[in-house]
Amino acid sequence: MPKIIVNNKEVEFEEGMTVLQACELAGAEIPRFCYHERLSIAGNCRMCLVEMEKSPKPIASCAEPAVEGMNIKTNTPFVDKARKGVMEFLLANHPLDCPVCDQGGECDLQDQSMFYGFDRSRYSESKRQVKEKYMGPLIKTIMTRCIHCTRCIRFATEVAGITELGAIGRGEDMEITTYLEKAMESEMSANVIDLCPVGALTSKPYAFEARPWDLKKTETIDVMDAVGSNIRVDTYGWEVKRILPRVNEDINEEWISDKTRYACDGLLKQRLDTPYVRENGKLKKTSWDNAFKILISKLKTVNPNEVAGIVGDLADLEMMYSFKSFFKKCIGSTNLECRQDRIYINPNERMNYIFNSSIKGIEESDLILLVGTNPRLEATILNTRIRKAYLKNKLKIYSIGDPGDLTYPYQNIGSSTSIIRDIASGLHDVSDKIKKSKKPLIIVGESALYAEVGEYIFETLKNFLINNNFITKDWNALNVLVQQASRVGAIDLGIYSINDDDNFSFFNKLRNNDFKFLYLLGADSINIDKKDKFVIYQGSHGDKGAEIADIILPGAAYTEKNGLFINLEGSLQRAYKASYPPGDAREDWAIIKELADRMNKSLEFNNIQQLRESIYKEIKSKTVEPVKITKKIDFKEGNISIKTIDYYYTNPIARSSKVMSECRQISKRFLSTGIEKAS
């Protein structure tokens, strides 16, 4: 490996590194504003100046490639003077409004001016004033503070994939704008707030809410989709004030979607904080004691086969395992289901329902086939990985079904199931391209798995990959893109009702009115014809499930309890308690445990530790090497139509959020671009 000398210390560096990166390897701290390791190099802030031997002028270390034998100094009087000069120019037009700036306390300009700048200003001329820009309901702009680092422009163009930010004017008159003063369309747009090193772009919903040092910070997991993005929840008392991304190279890098970031105000609204019982057609507040008594007395009047339970999209493993244990030990019923629609699943082996190639593995692929999926709306973070892989590998992307604008080019090869048959039998051009590729990816979405056709599509593609040796220990090209945070964990725990002849036996029984007693565990997306059914709803929000319930048991939201989640690639992650449930609401597993105790029945655990041990044991039994069980399915004629997703309204928390409601209104106004085209 080549070597470079930094402050008289010799270090090895990889070919292609910049001087700034080599200096960091040597432990030298280099200030910067425009440079960001996940964006292209701009080299326009000049804060990273260093001294290089035999160079009469300081060099911009972020833009200079490191070369064997370079001798770099980062802490000489020459470098110090250069940095002070750059900082003085940056502050020449910068307003002195730190006390009222939301970036205060976590501002790069504040920190670096303290360390590298002068302690007083020599500038006495008039400062420039820049008109504020409108960028939508999420991003607040005070563009007079902008230092023209262009991080936001590069993010929108390179990572988000929608060229909606740019610069107009030159020099001092340069301005960052959306050109037509419209809201940003990308579902990743608010990441520019984290990238902005000053207070030019800040969070509009969080404006003047709190100072960073007043907030309690909790590292946890997001549940708005199945990706399981790593996040930090900042709370002030009980209230969740904001959500920020955490770095996890394997999952979300350091980005999060706008829904992940801003649905948190829904945690404050439409909350269930006390039990309710329906009397004379109206829901009335009641005590836990009374709610349990009515529930137990009603259970005694029905046959165990007439009792059914449905698990919602945001459920953690603890509540699902205790729910299953309650049905088994206390009721004697096996009528449990985690699906809220007729989506085909094959739980015979774990690879049939997870994203086997892994999110990070997308970057290694050389061909992608999307089958009945719109990853931009179903898993926004995963879509940015596909875009990153496209830019890096220039890979070819094909789609069966029309997903709209995905932020990268792809070829739509039709929407008929006959295309799947032709690919499997080698009659389609794409079939040869998959066979010639080294690491292909086939991503199957829920729209492709819908109803009876789903079985043919999934099993045929799986057989095709097994026959062509694309499901191996080193690379598994079969990927199922689930949309719900709870889905993989629920299938791991066996919360489904299927048999050899019927994958949708639960839904058929529901349609035939075989169930008289329904227990909804946070399930709000299922369409139920209530008729004479007695419905229990246990959840955190007064949403669709609570509307039809006869008894409501208030539970905790994902930020209000410690919980385990399994993301779409099968990784077990832990969410930590950042807040606490409002009013009389309780943690869900504790509600089920008390209900069992009142029925004088014992579950498979007595406390949270035993519950988690049982879960770990159950999950461990699932994580085994794939045995490649194949199933031959006769051809079924059908059309793969990608279902419309109401992106900002996918769960009870998002539907309760005022910010998500505003985003939804704006997205409906876009015509043939961005979100409207993608949905």
N, C-alpha and C positions, 0 to 999 in steps of 0.2 A: 504493500500500500504506500502511496506517496506521503511525504512528510512536509510539515510547515512549522515555522518557528513563530510562536505567539508569546510576546513578553518574555523572551529568552527561554521559553519552554517548548520543547519539540513534541509535536503530536502527529499521529497518523490520521489521515482523513480519506473518505471514499471519493473516487473519481466523480466529478460533476458537482461537488459541494461548492458553496460560495465561501468567501472569506469570513462572512458573519457566522456561518454554521461551523466552520473550522475553529473560530475563536471561542464559540460556545463549548466545543469539545475540550478546549484547553481551560475552561472555567472562567473565561473573561466575559464580563457583562457588557453587552453592546446595546445602547438605547436605540429605539426605532419607533416610527409611527406608521409608515406605509407598508413595511415588510410584514407579511404573515405567511407562515409555513404552508398553509393550504391554498394560497392564492398565487397567481403569477407575480413576477417581480416587476415593480414599477420604478423604484429608485428615485422618487421625486420629493421625499421629505428631507433627505441629506443629513438626518440626525445620526446615522450610523457611521459617520466618518471615522476612519482610522489612518494611522501613518504607516506607509510601506517604504521599506528601504529602497533608495535610489529613485523615489518618486518625489518631485518637487512640491506636489500638492497632495492634500489628503484624498483618500479614495472612498467611495461609497461601498462599504463592505457587503451590503445585501446584493449588489448587482455585479460585483467583481468575482469571477470564477477563481477558486483557490488553485494554485499551481505549485508543483514541487519546488522546494527551496525558497519560497517566499519568507521574508522576515517582517512580521507585523508587530506594531506597537499600538496598544489601545489606551494607555494611561499617561502619555507624555504631555507637557505643557502645550505643545503644538496642537495635539488632538483636543485638549481641554479648551483652548482658545477657539478652535474651529466650531466645536459643539455649542459654545456660548454664543457665538455669532449666529449660528443657525437658529438657536432657541430665541434669540432676540428678534430675528426676522419673523418667526412664527407668532410671537406674542405682539408684534407691532400692531396688527389689526384685530387681535383677539380681545373680546370684551372682558372686563374684570368683574364677572358676575358669579363667581364660585359660590357665594352664600345662597344664591337662588337657583343654582344649576343642579339638576337631578343626577348628574354624573359625579358630583362632589363626593369625595371619599373613595372612589374607585376610578379616578380619571388618570390616564397615562400622562396627559399634558401637565397636570398638577404635580404628579410625582416626579416627572423628569425635569420640570422647571425648578423644582426645589433642589434636585441633586446636581443638575448640569447647567442651570441657568444663573443669571445675575440676581442679586437680591434687590435691585431697584431698576426702574425703567428710565431710559434716556429719551424715549419717544414722546414728543410733545405736539405732533401734528394731529389733524383730525383723523379718526378711524373710519374705515368703510362700514357701511350698513347694508346688509343683504336682506331682501324681501323673503319672508317665510314661504315655504313650499307646502303644498298639500300632497301627502303620500298615503292617505287612507286613515282608517280608524285606529291603527296600531302604532304608527310611527309619528312622534311629535318632532317637528323640525324647528331648530333655531340656527339658521344657516350662517349667521354672523360669526358663530363659533367655529365654523368649518375651517380646517387647515389644509384641505385639498390632498388628503392622503390617497384618495380614490379606492379605498378598500371596499366601500359599498358598491361601487360600479363594477369592480372585478368580481365580487361575490355574485351579484345579480346575473352577470354575463356567464361566468364560468361554472359556478356551483348550482345556483337556482335554475339557470338555463333560460331565463327570460330577459332579454335585453331591454329593460325598462328604465334604467338609470343611466345617466350620462352627464358630460360636462359641456357647458356652453361658455363662450367668452375665453379670454386669455389673460394670463398673469394675475394681477390683483382683481380683475373683473371676472375671473372664472367662477362659475356657479354650478353646483351639483343639482340636477333636477330630473323630474320624470317627463320633461319636455312639455306635455300637455296638461300638467297639473292634475293628474288622475291618481286614483288609489293603485298601489302596487298589486299585481295580480297573483304573484307567486305565493304558494302555501308555505314558503320558507322565508318570506320577506323580512320578518322581524329579527332574523339573525344579524342584519346590518346594525342593529342596536348594540349587540355584543361586540361587533367588530369595530365600531366607531371609537377611536381613541380619545375623543373629546365629547362635549355635550351637544354636538350638532344634531345627532339623531338619538332620541331617547324614547322610552316607552310612554305612549299616550295614556293608556289606562292606569299606569302606575305614577303618573305625574303628581308630584308633591304629596305622595302618600306616606313616605317614610325615608329615613336615612339608613344607609347600609349597616351602620354600627348599632342601630336600634333593633335589628331583625335577628331572629333565631334561625340558623341555617341547618337544614336537614337533608342529607343525601339520600335519595330514594329512586323509585322507578316510575315511569309514565305508563298509564293504562289506556290512553286514548286510541291506540291501535295495538297490533300484536307484535310490533317491533321491540318494545320494551326499552325505549330510549332512557339513558341514565340522566337524571335531573337533580337539581337542588331546589328544595322548597323553602322559601323564606317566609316566616310567619311573624306576626306582631300580635301577641296574645293568642286568641283562638283563630284569628283571621289569617288566611293565606294571602299575602300581599303580592307575591310574584313567583314565577318559576323560571329557572335558568338552566342551561345545559351543563352537564358534566362530561368530561372527556372519557370516552370509551372507544378505543380504536376498532374494536371488533363489532360494535353495533352502530352507534350514531356519530362517531368521531367527536366533533364538538358542536354539532348542529341539532336543533329540534324544530319541529313543525310549529306553525302559528297556533294550531289547535292545542298542541301540548302546552305551549307557553301561556295562552290567554283564556283557556276554558276555565281557569281556576276561579274566576269570579262567580261561576255557577255553583261553587261549593258553599256560597253564602245564601243562595236564593232557593226558594221552593223546597226547603229542607223539611224532612219529617223528624220531629223532635219529641213526639209522644205517641203512644199507641192509639189507634182508632178502631171503632166497631161500627158497622152499618146498622142503623135502627130506622125502620120505616122508610127505607130508601135513602137515608142521609147518613154520612159519616159523622160520628161524634167522638170526642176525646174520651179516653178511658184510662184505667190503670193497667200496668203490666199484669197484675194479679187477675183482673177480670178478663183481659184479652186471652191469657193462657187458659183460664177456666172454660171460656166459650169454645176455644179452639179444640181443647181435649174432649169436651163433651160432643162436639160435632164429629170428631174423628171416630168416636165410639159408635156412631150411627151408620158408618159406611163400611163396606167390604174393603179389605186391603187392596184388592185388584182394581178398585174404583178410585184409588188415591194416586195422584201423579205429581211429580216435581219437575220444574224447569229452572235451569241455572242461567243467569244473565251474563252479559258480555264483560263485566268489570269484576267478576268474582275472583277472590284469591283462593289458593289451595286449601287453606285452613277451613274456610266456610264451606267449600265444596266437599271436602272429606268428611266433615262433621255432618253435613246434609245427607250424604250417602249413608253414613253410619246410622243416622237417625231413621232413615227409611227402612234400612235393613233390620235394625235391632228393635225399634219401637213400633213400627207400622207393619213390617213384613211385606213391603212392596218393592218391586224392582222397576217400577215405571218412572225412570229418571231420564232426562234428556238435556244435553247442553246446546243442541242446535235449536234455533228459533225459526228455521225454514228448512225446506226439503233439500239440504245439501248432502251429497253422497260422501260417506266416510268409510274407510277400510281400516279398522283398528287392529288387524291381525299382526302387524309389525309397525314399529314406531316410524320408520321412514315413509310410511304411507300418508302421514299427516303433518310432517314438519318440512322446513326449508333446509334440505340436506346439504346443499353446497355452502351454507352459511352466508351471512350478509357480507362479510369481508371477502369470502371466496368469489363473489361476483367479479371482483377486480381481476381475477385470474382467467376468467372465461374468454373464449374466442368466438362464441356464437350464442345468441339468446333467442329462444322461441317463447313468446307470450301466448298463453292459451286462455282466452276468456278472462282477462284481467286488465285492470287499469291501475298499475302500481302508483301512479301519481296521487290518486285519491285514496287508494286502499292501504298504502304503506309509503307515505311521503319520503321518509328517510331512506328506505330501500330504493326508491326511484332515483334519488340523488347518487346512490352507489352505481346504479346502472348507467347513469349519465357519465359518471367519473370513469367507468370502465370503457364506455364508448369513446371518450376523449383520449384515454390512455392507450387503448388497444385498437381503435378504429374498427371495432367488431361489427358484424352485420346483425341487425335485430329484425326479427319477423314477428308478426302478430296474427293470431286467428281470432277474429272479432275486431271491431273498431273501437279503440279506447279514446280516440281524439288526440289532443296535443299532449305529448308526454315529455316535452322539453328536449328530446333528441329524435333524430330521424329513424324511422322504421318502415318496413314494408308490410302492408296489410295483404295477406294471401287468401282472404275470404273468411267466411263464417260458417260453412257447412261442416257437419261431422264427417262427410265424405273425404275432406282434406286430411283428417286424422287417419282414416283408413288408407288413403294413398301414401301418406308418409310412412306408416307402419309396414306397408307392403312394398315400399321402395319405388313407387310409381310417380312420386312428386320430386321436383328439383330440390326442395328443402331437405328431403330425406338423404340425398347424396351429400349435401353440404354438412349435415349433422354428422354423418359417418366419417367424413374427412377431417372434421375438427378434432382437436385434442381435448378440450374441456368445454363441451357445450352445456348450456343451461336450458332446461325446460321448466317454465314457471306456470303452474296451473292455478287459475283463480277460482273463486267460488261460483262465478257465473257459468263456468264450464262444467262444474260439478252438480249443477242444479237438476233435480229429479232423476228419472231413469236413464236419460242420456249420459249423465255424469259418470255412471258406472262404466259404460263403454269407453268414454274418453279417457278416464284415468287408467283403467286396467290395460287398455291398448297401448297407451304411451309408456306405461311401466314395462310391459312385455317387450316393446320395441327397444327400450334402453338396456334391459337385461340381455337381450339377444345380441346387441351390438357392444356389449361389455362396457357400458357407461355407468353402471352401478357397481363400483368396486370399493375397496377399503380406502384408496387414495382419492377417488373422486366419485361423487354421487350426483348425477345430473338431474334427478327427479326432485322437483320442489313444489310444495303446495303453499300457496300464499293465503293464509287465514287472516281474517280482519279483526278478530276479537281477542282481547288480552287474556281471556280465560280459556279459550278453546283448546289449545294443546294440553294444558294442565288437566282440563276436564276429561279429555279422551284418555290421557295417561291414567287417571283415577277410575276410568270405567263408567263415566256418567253418560251413558247412551243406551238406547233400547233398539237393538237390531237383531235380526235372525238371518239364517242362510237364505231364506226366500224373500225377505222384505227388509230393506234398509230404512224404511220409513214407517215401521209398524206403530211407533208412538203417535205420529201425525195422523195415521189412518184411524186409530182408536179415538184421538181427539176429535176428528171430523165426524166420527160415528156416534159421538156423545157417550162413549164408554166410561169416561171419568166423571165422577160426581164431586170430587174434592181436589182442587188444584192448589199447589204450593209454589208460588213464584219467588225464587230467590234472586231478586234484582233483575228479573226478566221483564223488559219493557218493549221488546221489538217483535213479540209474537202476536199474531192476529188470532184472537179467541172469540168464538161465538159463545157467550156466557150461558145463555139459557138458564137451566136450573143448577148450574155448578156453584159450589161454595168455594170462593177464592181467598187464599191468604197471600198477602204481598209483604215480603220482607226486603227493605231496601233503604236507601238514603234520601231519595228525592220523590216528591209527589208528581210522578210522571204517568205514563200510559198504564202501567201495571197497577198503580195505586188507584186509578180512576175506577177500575172494575172490581176492586177488592172489597170483601166483606169484613176482613180484619187486616189492619196494617200494623206491622211491627217495625219500628224505626231502627235502622242499622247505621253503620259507620261508613263514610266515604274512604277512598284509598289513601288519603293523606292523614287519616285519623286512627290508623291501626298499623301494627306490624304485620306484614303478610308476605307470602311466597307467591311468585308468579313464574310461569314458564313462557318464554317468548316463542316466536314462530320458528326459530331455528333449534328449539329444544333446550335452550340454556336456562337453568334455574337461577332466578334472581330474587333478592329480598328487598321489599319496600319497608321503609321505616316510618314510624309514627312522628308526624310533624306537628299535628294539632290534636284535638280531641272532639268526640261527637257532641253535637248540641243537645241541650235539654236532657230528656230521659233516654235518648238514643244509646244503644249499646253496640259492642262489637258483635259481629254476626255469629261467630262460632259459640260465643258465650250465651246468646239467645237460644240457640239450638240445644246447648248443653243443659240449660235451665229447664227447657221444655221437656227434655228426656227425664230429668230428675223429678219433675212434677208428675210424670206418668209412671214413676217408680221403675224405670228401665235404665239399664246401664249401657253407655256407649263404649267404644273401644279405647277410650282415654279418659283421664280424670282432670288433666290440666294441659296448658298450652305446650309444655315440654314433651309430654307423651304424645300429644296430637302431632307435633312436628316430627317426632321419631317415626311414627306410623306412616306419615307422608313420605319421608325420606326412603323408608323401606319399600314402599309401593313404587316410587319413581325409579329407584335403583333396579327393580325387577324389569322395568321397561327398557332401560338403556343397555340393550344387548346388541351384538352384531346382527345386521340384517340377514335373514335366511332366504330372501328373494322368493317368497311365495307368489306363484303366478296363477292367474285366473283367466280363462278364455271366455270372452263375452262376444255374443253375436252382434253384428253391425246394427246400429239403431240410427235411423235417419233423423236428423234434427238440425237446429240452427243455434249457433253459439252467439247469444246476444248479451253484451256486457250491460249489467244492470246499472241504472242511474243511482248514484250515491249522493245523498244530501250531506256533503262533506262536513259542514259546520254543525250538523244536527244529528250526529251518529249515536249519541248516548245521552242518558239523563242529565249528566253534568253539563255537557255542551249545550243541550236544549234549554238549560236553565240560565245560561250565560248571556248577559246583555252584549258583551263584546262579540261573541260568536254570532249573535243575532244581527248585529251591524254588518259583520263580514258577509253573512249570508245575503243580506239585502243588496250589498254592493256587487257580490258575485252574480246575482241574478240580472244585473244591469249590463254586464259585459256581453258583447255580441260577437260570437265566433272567435273569441280569443281567450287565452288563459283558462280560467276555471270553467267558464260556461261551455267552452269547446271540449274541455277535458271531461266534463260530467255529462 
